[in-house]
């Protein structure tokens, strides 16, 4: 089959087409003929040599796929060959075929095509895992979302508003992105290109954040801990601003704060299957009725994958970038 591989660490130019063997379909797996695959920040980090795939997984990038099930392994009752699905892959989405544990597959939301569906799994799995499960966002609490116009950020804002009636504060880097955060439900949107922590306090008051969702870490970590209300939670999903942070432990102890983090990709198929089931039950109806917007920034033919990655490198995207996969 045709696939796109990372030939060496570097920029978009290191992405090249190759021929690879068809993926093996083990018990509990399905083989998907890929129609579309999303481009995600972990793909960019893997391309740069900063995010190696977990042991035992393919080196091909791609965590989001949508397409038609071609074959099903032993023990799979759903999906069946011929079913249209989107799925969170463990890697290998930049290919004509991708093997995925069946439990990580979801039906396409009613009315969604393959491109739209491919934009969903990684963003919504990540947002649900970190905001709802690890962050334990409760009804009426306040959520701070760093990078509100990323795929994960937009998913988090909308789920928090629609399912928890939360007060949401989002950060972004341009006026266009700040306006988009507000348009999808953020109560307050502040620029991270200045003293964003003071801007958050000016908007909602001191120590009022119940959950902070952040992929920057570094110096942001202590700033967010200072913004938390008693019993507040900071959930880190990456560390783009630095792997080390100095924090006030006494502040954590006295105000019962939680600082945690997660990486979803190495999690078990059973864990991801539980996430998939909750998303289909809780979020898919909101997508189908338009209460949650699935925003796609750009669609590229997969032959133009380097252009798609260049857009991600520039940081100018609002929402998801998707590859239309051909033969």
N, C-alpha and C positions, 0 to 999 in steps of 0.2 A: 504494500500500500504506500501511497505518498504521505509524507509527513514533513513537519518543519522542525528542525533540530537547532540546538545552540552549539555552534562549532567550537567556540571558546568564549571566555568571559569578555564582555565588551559592550559596544553600542548596538543599535539596531542592525548594523551591517553583518553581525555574526549569525544572524538568523538565515538559514538556508534550507531549501527543499532537499529531501533525501528519500530513499526507498527503505522501508523497514518491514520486517515480518508482521503479519497480522497478529493482533494481541490474542493471547490465550484466554479462553473463557472457562474459568474454573467453576466449581460448585458455588452457587449463590450469586454468580455474576451474570451480566448480560453484555452482549456486544452491540454497540450503537453505531449505525452508519451516520456519521456526523454531518449535519447540515449547516450548523453555525457553532462558533465557539467564541466566548468572550475573552478579552485581554484584561488581565488583572495585575495589580501591583506586585503580587508574588511572582508572576511571570517575568516582570521587569527585573526584580531583584535576583531571580534565578539566572537570567541572562547576564547580569552584571557579575555573577559569581558570588553573590552575597546570601543566597538562599538555596542551598543544595536540597534536592529531593530526599525524602526520608528513605532509609534503607529498604530495599525490596520493591521500590516503585520505579516506574519508567523515568528516564532522563528527559523525555519529551515534555515541553511545557504545555499548559492548558488545564484549567481547573473547572471550567464551565462548558458544558456541551448541550446541544439539543439536536434531535434527529429521530430516526426510526430504528427500533430494535430489530436487529438482524438475526440474533440467536440468543438463546437463554440456556444457562448451565443447569446442572442438576439441582433440584430442590427449589427452583424458582417458580412460583405460581403467578406472580405479576412483577414486571410487565411481560407480555408475550410478544413473540416476533410479529412485526407489523404495527405495534403500538407506537404512537408518537410520545416522546418523553423529553424532559430536560433533566439534567443530572449534575451533581457535584462529583467531578472526577478526582482521582488521586494523582492526576498528571496524565499527559497524553492526549489532551483535547485538541492540540494542533495537528490533527491527523484525519485521514479519511474514515478511520474506524477507531473506536475507543472502548475498552472493556471497563465496566463500572460495576461495583456491588449493587445488586438489584434494589436494596433498601435505600440507596442514595438517589434513586430515580423518582421523579414526580411527574404527574400528567401535566400537559400544557394547560395553563389557565384558559378558560373558555374565551375564544376570540383572539388569542395570542398566536403569532406565527413563530417559526423556529428562531428567527433573529431576536424577537422580543423575549422568547423563553430562555434563550442562551444567556441573556443578561441577568437572570434572576438568581441562580443557585448560590454562587460564592458570596454575593453581597448579602442575601437574606439569611443564609446559614450563619454567616459571621455575625451579622447584627443580632439575630435571635440568640445565638449562643452567648454573646458577650453582654448584651443589654438585658435580656429577659432571664437567662439562666445564671450567668456569673454576676451580673450587676443587680439582679433581683429588683428591677424597676417596678415599683408599686403604683397603684392608681393615685394620680394627683401629685406625684413626686416631680422633682426637677432634674432634667437630663442635660448635660453639657456634651455636645458632639464636636470634636475637633475635626475640621475638614468636612463640612456639611454637604459639599457637592460631589464627594466621591460616591461610588456605588454603595459602599457600606454606610456612609454618612446619610445619604438620602433614604436608604432603607430604615435606618435607625430613627431618623426624625419622624418619618411617617408612621411607623409602627408605634412609636411612643405616643404620638398624638391620637391615633385611631383606636389603639387597644388599651392604653393606660391613661388617657386624658391628661398626659403629662405637660408640664411647662418645659419648653425646649429652648435652649440657647445653643446656637451653632456658630462656629468660626469659619471664615473663608478669606480668600486673598484678594478678591476684586469686587467691585460694586455689582457686576453682573452675577457673580456667585452669591453674594450676600442677598441680592434680590431673589435669587432662586431658592435659597434657604427659607426665606419668608413665604414665598409663594407655595411651598409644599408643607408649610405648617409651623416653622420655627417662630416662636414668640419674639425672640430677639436674635439678631445676627450681628456679630462684631468681627472686625478685621483682625487677623492674626499678624498683620504686618506692623503692629505697634504694640502698645501695652495692653494686650488683650485681657489680661487678668483684671486690671483696673476697670476696663470697659465692661467686663462681666459683673463686677461688683456694682458699678454705676447703674447697670440695667436691672439687677434683681436684688442687690444687697449683699452684704458679707456673709460668708458661711451658709449659703443657701442651696448649694448643689448637692443633690443626693447621689447621683451617678455621673461619672465622667468617662466617656469613651474616647480613647486617645491612641494614636499610632506614632506619636512623636517621641515621647519619653524624654530622656536627657533632662534639661532644666525645666521642662514643662511639668515634670513629675511633682516636685515640691510645690510649684505654683498651684497645681490642681488640688493637692492635699490641703492647702490653705483655704481653698474655696469651698471645701466640703462642709456640709452640715454634720452634726453629730450622727454617728453610725453611717456616714457616707462611704461610697465605694468608688475607687479609681480602677478602671479595667484597661490594661494596655494590650494592644493587638500588634504592635510593632515598636521599633526603637530608632526611627529615622534620624532623630537629633542626637543620638548617643546612647550607648549601652550602659553607661554609668550615670547615677544620679545621687545627689546628697539630699537626704530627707530628714526631717525633724521627727525622730522616733517618739519623743515624748508627746508630741502633738497627736500622733497615731494612737498611742496608748490612752491618753486622757480623753480623747473624743471618740474612741472605739471605731477608728477608721479601718477600712480594708483597702489594701493595695494588692492587686492580683493581675494576672495576665493569662493569655492563652494562645496556643497555636492549634488550629483545627485540623490541619492536614494529617498529622500523625495519629489522630484519634481513630478509634476502632470503627468498623463498619456499623456495628450495632449502635454506637453513640450517634453517628451521623444519621442512621435510619430513624432514630427517635426525633431528631431535629427535623428531618424531612416530613415526618408524619404531622408534627405540630404546625409546620409551615402550610401544608396543604389544608389543614383544618382551620387555622386561624387567619392566615394571610391571603391565601388564594381567593377566597370570596371577596376580599377587599380589592384585590387587583381586578377581578372580573366585573365588579360594579363601578370601578373607577375611583373608589375612595383612596386608593394608593396608586400613585403614578409610577410607571416603569419608564424612566427617562433614559433614552439612548442618545449619546452624543454624536457618534459617527459609526458608520458601517463600512468596512473595507473588504474587498475581495481578498481572500487569504494569500493570493499572489503578491499583495501589497502589504504584507505583514510588517515589513520594516517601517513603512509610513505610519502604521497603527502604533508601533512602539515609539516612534519619534514623537507622536502626539502625546503619548503618556509621559515621555521624558520631559516634554515642555511643560507639563502640569497644567495645561489649558483646558482639559476636558471637563465638561459638566455632565455627570452621569457616566454611563458605561460605553466602552468601545468594543465593537463586535466584529468578528471575522465571518464572512460568508464563505463556507468551505465548499470547494468544487472537487471534481474527480481528479 
